[in-house]
Amino acid sequence: MKMDVLALGGVFDTGLAAVLDTLATANELAAAQGWPAPPFDVRVVGLRRRVQTALGLQVPVQAADGRAADWLVLPAIGTKMPPALVAALATREVRDAAAHLRDRHAACTRIAAACIGGFVLAESGLLDGHEATVSWWLGPLFRERYPAVRLDESRMLVASGDFVTTGAAIAHMDLALWLVRQASPELAAVTARYLIVDPRPSQAPYVIPDHLAHSDPLVGRFERWAREHLAQGFSLAAAADALATSPRTLQRRLEAVLGKSPLAYVQDLRVQHAVHLLQTSRSDVEAIAAQVGYADAVTLRALLRRKLGRGVKELRAR
């Protein structure tokens, strides 16, 4: 399988290394298992003759030519917060990268983008109409810039058509293992064991809900109101009245900024607070359920399992 890894200026050091190390490990393990040839022919390519990582290291690159390849992999650039990211996306190199991605896709190369690399892929327009994920704290910005993309930032990895996107930082390794899995599920499994990587289907356990809320004044006010009334049954009408807006406006604003309803966001806050109480107190599950607005522990247990994929015992053990 031929793969080009496109390193842009300021590439995220950990992300680039995670992709290359995972594929190199898979090649070594394949050789140990008697494969006749390495399954992955990997090149690191660049749009500029000299590429420097976000931490200042020089990356040896080959020219990003039009060689036939199965996959082009786009690691993140090392810009993590919205203002700096918006500035980075306006650079000539990102525009050139977007054009290069369109050319490579037209030549039947599939594209995988990790973390903030998903923004560069979205700049090309190729993701329009497709499902995608991105670093969880950048969901509001992504949704605002690329409304034609069906974003679900709660997921760790999303495959849609010829494209694969992943969530934040270490999800570069999830992406690389997914690519290995396309060649051999067995090889991917043993590679993951050597690297001590557990499957992580969701970013939900890592999300900080109030961090997302601060991207919009009305959403931020709703977040503060919801926390103050977490133990009470949720009422959209009561929330809208307290915030001097209409239920429809509040519903539409949360959908636009966070991609979820007010009730779904309140559930996120309840899950976050419940996990905090499970890990920092000796209260039983019934008492914790009452503190976060549920009538019984059964409902809370089901919500924790659905949202986080973990039960009470697992969460308390952590």
N, C-alpha and C positions, 0 to 999 in steps of 0.2 A: 504494500500500500504506500503510495507516494504522498508525502505531506510536506508542505511548505509552511513554516512558522514565520509570520510577518512581524518583525520587531520594528516598532516605530520609535522615534526619539522620545526619551523619557519612559521607556517601557518599564513596567513594574517588575523589579528584580525577582521577587519570589514567584510571581506568576510565570515568567519565562522559564525559570529554573525548574519549577514544578512540572511543566509540560515536557520539557526536554528530558528531565531525569526519569519521569514515568515511562516515556517511550523507550529510552535507552535501557531501563531495567527490563521492560517487556522483551526487548531484543535479546538481552543477555539470557533471560530465562528461557526464551524460545530456543536459543542455541543449546542450552543445557538439556532441553527436552528432545533434542535431535531434529529440530526443524532444519530443512536443507538450506534455508537462506533467512536472513533477518526479515521479519514481517513488515517492518517500517523503514522506509527510505526517507529520512528526515533532513531537510535543509533549513537553515535559518537565513531568511532573506530580508532585505531592507530596500526602502525607496530612496535612501541616501547612501553615499559611499561609506560614511561613518555614522554609527548609531551608538548613542550613549544611554545607559539605563538611568532611571530616576535617581539612583544613588551614585552616579558618576562613573560607572564601569563601562569600558569599551566592549561592544559586542561585535565579534567578527561576523560579517554578513556577506552573502552573495547577492548579486543583483536580482531584484524581483522581476524576472523575465516571465515569459508566458508559457513556461514548460507545462506539459500536461501533468496534472496532479489530481489525486482523488480528493484531497482536502487541503484547504488553506486555513490555518489556525491563527487566530488573532488574539494574543494575550492583551491584558489591560495596559493602558498607560498609567503611570504612577500618580495620577491626579485624583484625589479622593472626594473632595468637597465641591458642591455645586458651582460657586463663583469661579474657582480656578478651572473647573471642568468646562464650563461654558466658554471661557477664554481659549482653552486648549482646542476645543472643537472648531474654533474659528480660524485655526492656523492653516497655512498652505499645505503642510504635510498631511493633515487629516483630510483635506479636500482631495489631495492626490491619492490618499489611501482609499477613499470612497470610490473614486474613479477606477482604481486598480481592482477593487472588489467586484465592481460591476463587470469589468472586462474578464476577470477570472471566472465569474459565475456564467457569463455568456459562453465561455469555453468549457462549460460542464464541470467545473470544479465546485465541490460543495464547501461551505464555509462554516467554521466553528469559532465563536467569539466568547471569551470569558470575561466576566466582571465588567469593567468599564469599556472593554473592547466591544461590548454590545452597543454602546453609543456610536462608536465609529461605524459599525455595520449598519445601524439604523440611519446614519447620515447618508448612506449610499442609496436609501430608498428600497433596498432589497427586502427588508423585513416587513414592509407594508402589507397588511392583510394576513400576516403570520402571527403565531403565538411566540412569546419570548419571555425571558426572565432577565433580571439585572440585579446588581447589588441592592439589597433591601432598602437602604436609606436614600437611594437615588430614584426610587419609584416615582415620587411626585414630579421630579424634573423630567424623567423619561416620558411619563404620560403626557406632560404638557408639550414637550417638543415633538413627540411622534404619536399623535392620536390615532393614526391608522394601524398601529401595531397593537395586538391584543396582549397586553402585559399582565403577567401574574408573578410578581416579585416574591411571593411566598415559596415558590418552587426553587429547588436547587439547580435543576437542569431541565431544559425544554427543547425537544426536537420537533421541528416543524418544517416540512418540505425538505429543501436542500440545506437547511440551516439548523445549527444547534447553538443555544446560548446558555450560559450558566451564571450563577449568583456570585457572591463576593469572594475575593482574595483566594483562599485555599480551594475554592471550587474549581480553580485551574486543574487541580489534580483529579477532581470528579470528571471534568471534561476529558482529560487525557485517558483516564480509565475507561470512559464511555467509548472513546475511539478505539482503544485496544479491544474492547468487547465486540466491536464490529468485525474484527478479524478472528477473534476466538474468545468466547465466554470463559472457557477454562483458563486461558492465558491471563485474561483480565482478573480472574478470581485469585490466581496464585500471585500475580503482581501486587494486588491489593494487600495480600497477606504479608508479602515481603516488605511492603511500605507501611504496614500497620495502619491501613485506612479503612474505617468503617463506612458503610453506605449512609448517606445523609440526603434523603429525598426532599427535605424541606429546609428553608431558611427560617421558618416560623419560630423555632426555639431561640433564635439569636436576635430577633427583631425587638427594638425598643420603641414602643408605640408613640410615646410622647415626643421622641426625636422627629418622627414623621409629621406629627401634628404641627410642629413649629414652622413648617413651610408655608402656612396660610393662617392669617389672623382669625378668621371665623372658626376654622378647624381647631386652632389652638385654644380658643375660648371654649369650644365644645369639649375638648379633652379635659380641661380643668373642671368644667361643670360635671362631666361624667365621673371623674375620680371622686368628687365630693359627694356624689349620689350613688356610688357603686353598690352599696348594700340594698338599694331600693330597686323595685321593678322598673325596667326602662320604659319610658314613654317619649316617643318622638315629639308629640305635641307639647309636653311639658318642657322638654329641652329647647325646642324652638321658641317657646314663650319666654323662657328664662334668658335667652340670648337675643331677644327682640328681633327675631326673624321668622320666616314662615317654615313649616315643616318641609315644603317642597324645595325651598332654597337650601335648607340645611342638608337635605338628602342629596340634592344635585351637587352641592359643593364637595361633600365627602366623596361622592362617586368620582368627581373630576380630579380631586387631588390625590386620594388614597386608593381609588378603585374599589371601594367597598361601601356598604350602607352604614348609617350610624349604629344600627344594632350590631352589625358584624364588628365594628370598631370597639364598641363597648365590650363585646365578648373577648376581644384581644386584651383589653385592659383588665378584665376579670381574670383571664388566664395568667397574665403577668403577675398580678397581685397574689393570686392563689399559689403560684409557684414560689414567690417570695416567702409567703407564710409557711408553706410546706418545708422550705429549706432553712427557715430561721426561727421557727416556733415549735412548740410541742402540742399545739392545738390539734384536735382530731379533725377528720375530714368533714364531718357534719358541721362543726363550728366554723371551719374555713369557708365552706359552701355558703353559710349564712352571711359571712362577712363580705362576700363578693356578689351577693344578690341572687343566690339560688336556694330553693326551698329544701333541697335534699342533696346528699353526697353523690347519688347516682348520676344526676345531671352533670355535676362538676367532673366526675370521673370520665364520663363519656366525652365531654368537651376537651379535657386534657388529652385523652387518647386520640381524638380526631384532629386536634390542632397541632399537637406536638409529637404524636406517635409514641408516647410514653405514658406509663401508668404512675399512680401515686408512689408505689414502692421505689420505682426507678428514680423519680424526681427527688424523693427524700434521701435516697442513697447518695445523690450528687451534692 
